[in-house]
Amino acid sequence: MNEYRYDNQTVQGFILSAIFWGVVGILVGLLISVQLWAPAANFAPYLTYGRLRPVHTNGLAFGLGIGAIFGLSYYILIRLCRRPLLFPRLARVHLWLFNAAIALAALSLMAGYTQSNEYAELEWPLDVGVVVLWVMFAVNVFGTIIKRKDAQMYVSLWYIIATVVAVAVLYLVNNLSIPAGLTKSYHLFAGVNSANVQWWYGHNAVGFIFTTPILAMFYYFLPKAIGVPIFSHRLSILAFWSLVFGYLWTGAHHLVYSPVPDWIQTLGIVFTLFLIAPSWGSVVNGYYTVGADWSKMRSNYLTKFFILGITFYGLQTVQGPTQSLRVVSQLIHFTDWVPGHVHMGTMGWVTMTVCASVYYVIPKIYGTTIYSEKIANVHFWLVLVGQLLFSVTMWITGIQQGAMWKATNPDGTLKYTFVETLAKNYPYWHTRTLAGIVFTVGMLFFIYNVLMTIQKGKALQSSGAPAPAAAPAA
Amino acid sequence: MAGDIYKKPVLLAVMATVAISVGSIVTMAYPMLRADMHPKLDNLKPFTPLQLAGRDVYQREGCVGCHTQTVRPLASEVARYGDYSKAGEFAYDHPFLWGSKRTGPDLAREGGLRPDGWHQQHYANPQAFAARSNMPSYGWLKGRPLDAATVADHMNALAFVHPELKTDLAAVKASVEGKDELDALVAYTQWLGTSVQRRQAAEVDLALANPVAGRPEAIARGKKLFADNCAVCHGEEAEGQEGVAPSLVDDEFLGATPDLPDAAYFAIISGGSDAKPIAGRAGAKDGGMTAFGGQLSKEDIWSVIAWVRAQKAHEKAEGKVK
């Protein structure tokens, strides 16, 4: 029983760490959104847009995203394997090292130590640290699964296993570099090859950080939270294998019309279209699960988080393939449309699902209930409105930018200078900052709710009540 | 029974690895073995130590977050930036710096487009050149010294894959001596796209007369076009800026007297520095006039010239120039 309590503390540690780095990442995001329309807000070299943008993306993908993935995966493992983690102390060291690594990552990026590859900016000493962290995670994942007390592995465990394997391969290959001192290295690959390796990595970082582990959460926490089993096991098998098979082909859709060989681009586009099927396999599975009793949308406050989350996943996985088509790419590539797309996935799908999972886990750890469903509902609406305002604004400005870049006079000369096209973005960039503020306020409600739930749980514990969550039920 | 895989975690992990490997091998690993992933243009020159130091600054400051370095093969992009990017231009790019977001303009064809002085001043104060630009100032790079030993380490790290980059400390010192980070960044900016032959300037008949010469409506239109496109370098009054761009109201043109007829102006405005042979003069060695042929219509260009002529007459009348 104490073992569970120890593991639960580790889980909670990861959740709180993720929340902390999430706040840092979101605040940096707000600052760089201001810098887009107010260049004077680039206060010092280490606070310029160029250095802070990777702090924002790494802080949220790795600090918030991976932090939550570590914590919630451990939680799911304990439940689905019906046993404590095989190496509980390793998981605790993992937690401390994780926080140290993210702190160093943020500082090193602000110092300008970067490999310049998106989502792989960290310099090689930190990469070594990341690999160590990942091995620690993998040891506990595989160890605990192998020593599990339940023969059948639920779909969430498959997604966690796939995540562990795929991220390891992706990270190791793309971070191969030639060190030129402690704080500098050059990508081992050059030019078109460098681009192709990087986007094979970059796109699949999205696939195996923002998709598979989040699906693991979705498949576990949705049925748990609403008390309805997943609609179709067969569909989840089909979706799983086609997703992990199809994803790795698609990186080149980031390189449409680039000098990378056409056949790689075309293969990337074709498999991107193919990915609609497994993605929507999960979407359909989610809808039909709740479809057994739609009144849960009203009666269970978590349902709407999951359903909106999977809806944005569904929209994301249709929009993405659409963007990869050459005819669409030529208009919206390089424009603000793309951040609009990314933020629907991160602010919509990932945040909604992670927050709902945290809302489920924290009270479970203490055998209590959420501090306030009302605050959770306020959180939901603010985050939803903030995200929609952000994405829709960016799509509009992206189309406008793309169209202005292309616009020509009857004699074939360009209609607008570059600065004219840029100046038109300002109102949209203002709106984007506003949307970010609304989203941030929503997240503050979430954090307050989580912290108050922990307070409530601790008060309950010190009053001597038993913690029912100690006895796991898969 | 196939369902057993969901009871065997190691088997599942192996199968998942196989599943992710297929696409990875076909689209990422296999292409590496093909020659078309390692092309190199004959004209491509490796970085000098100063240029590499500048590229390091470009990387450090995250310029790639706002600037792309790849021109797509689309008519509008070729018109705006120049020839579309070739695979063989990037053999020394570790990593590629094509970027994914074009908040500022593409820089793939920036090298040689403008004089060093323009870049120095623009990096220090972008808004002086375009009031609505959102680029931060990088004037603080000025005066930050380059460490020759570090630059040498970086050159020699790249020499691991490109032996021709092997450089001894003395050669690095000679390259970066007395230069600061801003100089290095400018040197790198001037390197961009230099392996690709510049667009050939269109032939212009030098006997051609300006069809709108002296027309008030053309002069008014030219004045506005000049303010929008030319004044950032040549000054509001076309009086020129020391170290950036020459005066257009004196009797010199491309560094020599006498002034040339309107058609020579047309050739240079339309074709940029590449049109110097058409005008028949060498001009300043590092002179970098932007080609406006893709952005301004013929009538626009003639109108600008009409205004420049009117301005010159005006300045002469005021006695500001001889």
Interface residues (C-beta under 8 A of the other chain):
Chain A: Q35 L36 W37 A38 P39 N42 P45 T48 Y49 G50 R51 R53 P54 G112 Y113 T114 Q115 S116 N117 E118 F142 I145 I146 A151 Q152 M153 L157 W158 I161 A162 V164 V165 A166 V169 V173 S177 I178 P179 A180 G181 K184 S185 Y186 H187 L188 F189 A190 G191 V192 N193 S194 A195 N196 V197 Q198 W200 W241 V244 F245 G246 Y247 L248 W249 T250 G251 A252 H254 L255 Y257 S258 P259 V260 P261 I264 L267 G268 F271 Q330 H333 F334 T335 D336 V338 P339 W405 K406 A407 T408 N409 D411 G412 T413 L414 T417 F418 V419 L422 A423 Y426
Chain B: Y6 K7 P9 V10 L12 A13 A16 T17 A19 I20 S21 V22 G23 S24 V26 T27 M28 P31 M32 D36 M37 H38 P39 D56 Q59 R60 E61 G62 C63 V64 G65 C66 T68 T70 R72 P73 L74 A75 S76 E77 A79 R80 S85 K86 A87 E89 F90 A91 Y92 D93 H94 P95 F96 L97 W98 G99 S100 K101 R102 T103 G104 P105 P126 Q127 A130 R132 S133 N134 M135 P136 S137 W140 T150 D153 H154 N156 A157 L158 F160 V161 D228 N229 G293 G294 Q295 L296 S297 K298 D300
